[in-house]
């Protein structure tokens, strides 16, 4: 994985993108990982309930990703 944030401007841009388009932003970040089952939906939210779900129906084993990156 490459370093995304090298300057304050990079940080500001990433922050802005994460707030204005969280599904797109976090979906792109998540593409850097190995998923046993890819998500059906990045973000499902209902603030009236409140109910928030990230990476709905996905399966991820973080340990696999740690060892995958070491190779």
N, C-alpha and C positions, 0 to 999 in steps of 0.2 A: 504494500500500500504506500502510495506517495504521500508526502506531507502536503496537506491542503492549505494550511494557513501559514504564510511566511511574513505577512505584513499586517498592520492594523487595517488597511484597506481590505485585504482578503477576509479578515475576521468580520468586518462590518458588512461586506457583501454576503458572506455566508450566513451571518445572523439575519440579515434582511430576508434572504431567500428562505431560511428556515421558518420564519414567522409568516411571510406572505404566501408561501407555497410549501407547507410542511410535507405533504404527501410526495411531491416531486423531489424535494430536497432529501428527505430521509430514505426514499426509495432508491435514489442514486447512491447514497452512502451504503445502503444494505446490499447493493450489487457487488460490493467488495468481499462479501462473505460467502462461504459455501452453505447452502440451505439444503437440508434433506427434502423439504417440501417448500416450494416458494409460496409466498402469501397470495391470498385472493384479493386482499385490500390492504394498503399500507396503513391507513388511518380511518377509523370509524368513530365518530364522536357525536354525542348528543349532550349538550350542556344543560338541558332542561331536566334530565334524569338524575344526576349527571352520570354519563357512561362514556368511557374512552377506551378503545382497544387499538393496539398497534400490531401490525403484521398479522392480521387475522388469518387463522388456520395454517400458519406457517410452522415449520419444524426446523429448529436450529440446535446443533450441539456445539456449544462454544469451544469445548476441548478439541474437537475436530478442527476447528478453525485455527486454534493456536498452533497445533502441530502441522497443519497444512502450510502455514506461513513460514515455518522453520525450514521447509525443504526448498 
